[in-house]
């Protein structure tokens, strides 16, 4: 490809973009950087997270092969990170395919994500 693309934003559909952005801001330590009536952005790095309002939003389910994407995070203390994320509003589904390697959680709107040890 003569003009390779640069990834700038990972966008999530959401029922409540402000609340979901607040969860990910807490989880990552990244600031909320831009907001309007339908979009909220988190982060100042080369890649940001963004959340857009979708009327009648339906969350993905886990486990479900129809899920399209998920985020993977690393933490210096995986067990503590999982506890902190649960306290911030994440849920821990029963199905955990990673064993001790990673933990699957879902954010407050049901998007799955994984936490592994750094």
C-alpha positions as CSV (number, residue, x, y, z in Angstrom):
1,X,0.0,0.0,0.0
2,X,1.5,3.3,-1.0
3,X,-0.3,5.4,1.6
4,X,-0.6,3.2,4.8
5,X,-3.4,4.2,7.2
6,X,-2.8,5.4,10.7
7,X,-5.2,4.2,13.4
8,X,-6.4,7.1,15.5
9,X,-9.6,6.0,17.3
10,X,-11.4,2.9,18.4
11,X,-15.1,3.7,18.4
12,X,-17.8,1.9,20.5
13,X,-21.5,2.1,20.0
14,X,-23.2,3.0,23.3
15,X,-26.5,3.7,25.0
16,X,-24.8,6.3,27.3
17,X,-21.5,7.6,25.9
18,X,-20.7,9.8,28.8
19,X,-21.1,7.0,31.4
20,X,-19.1,4.5,29.3
21,X,-16.4,7.1,28.7
22,X,-16.2,7.7,32.4
23,X,-15.7,4.0,33.0
24,X,-12.9,3.7,30.5
25,X,-11.3,7.0,31.8
26,X,-11.2,5.4,35.2
27,X,-9.9,2.1,33.9
28,X,-7.1,3.6,31.8
29,X,-6.3,6.8,33.7
30,X,-6.8,8.6,30.3
31,X,-8.7,11.9,30.4
32,X,-12.0,12.6,28.7
33,X,-10.8,14.9,25.9
34,X,-13.8,15.8,23.8
35,X,-17.5,15.5,24.1
36,X,-20.7,16.7,22.4
37,X,-24.3,15.4,22.4
38,X,-23.5,12.1,20.8
39,X,-19.8,11.4,21.1
40,X,-17.3,11.3,23.9
41,X,-13.5,10.8,23.4
42,X,-11.0,9.4,26.0
43,X,-7.2,9.7,25.7
44,X,-4.6,11.9,24.2
45,X,-2.3,9.3,22.7
46,X,-1.8,8.3,19.2
47,X,-4.9,6.1,19.6
48,X,-8.0,7.2,21.5
49,X,-11.2,5.5,22.6
50,X,-14.5,7.0,21.6
51,X,-18.1,6.3,22.4
52,X,-21.1,7.2,20.2
53,X,-24.7,7.2,21.1
54,X,-26.8,4.7,19.2
55,X,-30.6,4.7,19.7
56,X,-31.9,1.3,20.9
57,X,-28.3,0.1,21.5
58,X,-28.1,-3.7,22.2
59,X,-25.0,-4.9,23.9
60,X,-22.9,-7.9,22.6
61,X,-23.2,-11.0,24.7
62,X,-20.4,-13.2,26.0
63,X,-19.6,-15.8,25.0
64,X,-21.0,-15.2,21.5
65,X,-19.2,-15.7,18.2
66,X,-21.1,-12.7,16.9
67,X,-19.1,-10.3,18.9
68,X,-17.0,-8.2,16.6
69,X,-14.0,-6.9,18.6
70,X,-12.7,-6.5,22.1
71,X,-9.9,-4.7,23.9
72,X,-7.0,-6.4,25.6
73,X,-5.3,-4.7,28.6
74,X,-2.2,-5.5,30.6
75,X,-1.8,-4.7,34.3
76,X,1.2,-5.0,36.6
77,X,-1.1,-6.6,39.2
78,X,-3.9,-8.4,37.3
79,X,-5.8,-9.5,40.3
80,X,-5.9,-6.0,41.7
81,X,-6.8,-4.5,38.3
82,X,-9.7,-6.9,38.0
83,X,-11.0,-6.0,41.5
84,X,-10.7,-2.3,40.7
85,X,-12.6,-2.7,37.4
86,X,-15.3,-4.7,39.1
87,X,-15.6,-1.9,41.7
88,X,-15.9,0.6,38.8
89,X,-18.8,-1.2,37.2
90,X,-17.4,-4.0,35.1
91,X,-18.9,-7.5,35.3
92,X,-17.1,-10.9,35.3
93,X,-18.9,-13.4,33.2
94,X,-18.8,-17.1,34.2
95,X,-17.1,-18.2,30.9
96,X,-13.4,-17.6,31.3
97,X,-11.3,-19.3,28.5
98,X,-8.0,-17.7,29.6
99,X,-7.4,-19.7,32.8
100,X,-4.8,-17.9,34.8
101,X,-3.4,-16.1,31.7
102,X,-6.2,-13.5,31.3
103,X,-9.6,-12.5,32.7
104,X,-12.6,-11.6,30.6
105,X,-14.7,-8.8,31.9
106,X,-17.5,-6.8,30.4
107,X,-17.9,-3.0,30.7
108,X,-21.1,-1.5,32.1
109,X,-22.7,-1.7,28.7
110,X,-21.7,-5.3,28.0
111,X,-18.6,-4.9,25.7
112,X,-16.2,-7.7,26.6
113,X,-12.5,-6.9,27.3
114,X,-9.6,-8.9,28.7
115,X,-7.0,-8.1,31.4
116,X,-3.7,-10.0,31.5
117,X,-0.6,-9.6,33.6
118,X,2.1,-7.3,32.3
